[in-house]
Amino acid sequence: MIELYSWPTPNGQKVHIALEEMGLDYRAHGVNIGQGEQFSEQFQRISPNGRIPAIVDSDGPEGGPFALFESGAILLYLAEKTGQFLPSDPVGRMRVIEWLMFQMGGVGPMFGQAGHFRNQAPERVEYGIERYTRETERLLGVLDRRLGEVDYLGGAEYSIADMATYPWVQVAERLGQRMGDFPHVLRWTDEISARPAVERGMAVLKPS
Ligand SMILES: N[C@@H](CCC(=O)N[C@@H](CS)C(=O)NCC(=O)O)C(=O)O
C-alpha cells in the first residue's frame, strides 16, 4: 500500500495520475497547503522541503516502509517499481528522463513563478509578470515543437514525462497563454485528457 500525502495542484496531480495509470493500491491524505499543513513537523519528517507531494510505500525496495519526496523522484520510483511508463532500452529511457527533467527544472518552476506574480504576489510587479509570462510562452513553444515531431514527450510512447507535464499545461491559460498558438500541445492534451486514469488522477483530493 502506498500512502500519498498531497493536494490537487499540478505537482500533486502528476503523481495522482501515475498512481492511477499504474493501477497501484494507494490511500490519499490531504495536506492542505492553503492552510499551512505542509509546515507540520509530522509532514516534514517525510517531506523535508515542506512541499507536496510525498509518499510512503509500505513495501519499499528493502521490504519495509520507504518515504520519498520530490514529484520527479516519485514518478521514477513508481515507474521502476511497476516496470511501466519508462522504457527499458537506454535511449528511450534517457529521452523520457530528459523530458521529465525539463518539466522539473523548467516548466514547473517557471509556470509556478508566472502563477505567483500574476495571482498571488501582494503587489503588482510588472517585471515579474512579464518575465515569467514570456518564459511560460517560450517553454510552451519548446513543447509544441517537440510534440510536432513525436507523439509523446519521450517519443513514440506515453510515459511519466507526459504525466509530469500535463497538469502544468492545463493551467497555462490562467497564466495568460493562448493555447491556440500551440496546436501540437493541444492535440497532445486532448489525447491525454481522454484517458480514464488521467480523469481519475486529476480528481484525487478535489472536493466533490
Ligand atoms: N520540486 C517539488 C515542488 C513541489 C511544490 O512546489 N509543491 C507545491 C504545490 S504544487 C507546494 O507544496 N507548495 C507549498 C508551499 O509553497 O508552501 C516537486 O516537484 O515535488
Ligand as a Chemical Component Dictionary entry (heavy atoms), coordinates in Angstrom:
data_LIG
# 
_chem_comp.id                   LIG 
_chem_comp.type                 NON-POLYMER 
_chem_comp.pdbx_formal_charge   0 
_chem_comp.three_letter_code    LIG 
# 
loop_
_chem_comp_atom.comp_id 
_chem_comp_atom.atom_id 
_chem_comp_atom.alt_atom_id 
_chem_comp_atom.type_symbol 
_chem_comp_atom.charge 
_chem_comp_atom.model_Cartn_x 
_chem_comp_atom.model_Cartn_y 
_chem_comp_atom.model_Cartn_z 
_chem_comp_atom.pdbx_ordinal 
LIG N1  N1  N 0 10.012 20.286 -6.782 1  
LIG C1  C1  C 0 8.887  19.942 -5.952 2  
LIG C2  C2  C 0 7.951  21.111 -5.892 3  
LIG C3  C3  C 0 6.754  20.814 -5.029 4  
LIG C4  C4  C 0 5.873  22.045 -4.820 5  
LIG O1  O1  O 0 6.301  23.179 -5.095 6  
LIG N2  N2  N 0 4.655  21.807 -4.337 7  
LIG C5  C5  C 0 3.772  22.899 -4.047 8  
LIG C6  C6  C 0 2.354  22.600 -4.548 9  
LIG S1  S1  S 0 2.296  22.454 -6.336 10 
LIG C7  C7  C 0 3.708  23.101 -2.531 11 
LIG O2  O2  O 0 3.739  22.158 -1.771 12 
LIG N3  N3  N 0 3.611  24.372 -2.087 13 
LIG C8  C8  C 0 3.520  24.678 -0.708 14 
LIG C9  C9  C 0 4.315  25.896 -0.330 15 
LIG O3  O3  O 0 4.841  26.569 -1.238 16 
LIG O4  O4  O 0 4.428  26.171 0.862  17 
LIG C10 C10 C 0 8.199  18.699 -6.526 18 
LIG O5  O5  O 0 8.131  18.607 -7.750 19 
LIG O6  O6  O 0 7.739  17.833 -5.750 20 
# 
loop_
_chem_comp_bond.comp_id 
_chem_comp_bond.atom_id_1 
_chem_comp_bond.atom_id_2 
_chem_comp_bond.value_order 
_chem_comp_bond.pdbx_ordinal 
LIG N1  C1  SING 1  
LIG C1  C2  SING 2  
LIG C1  C10 SING 3  
LIG C2  C3  SING 4  
LIG C3  C4  SING 5  
LIG C4  O1  DOUB 6  
LIG C4  N2  SING 7  
LIG N2  C5  SING 8  
LIG C5  C6  SING 9  
LIG C5  C7  SING 10 
LIG C6  S1  SING 11 
LIG C7  O2  DOUB 12 
LIG C7  N3  SING 13 
LIG N3  C8  SING 14 
LIG C8  C9  SING 15 
LIG C9  O3  DOUB 16 
LIG C9  O4  SING 17 
LIG C10 O5  DOUB 18 
LIG C10 O6  SING 19 
# 
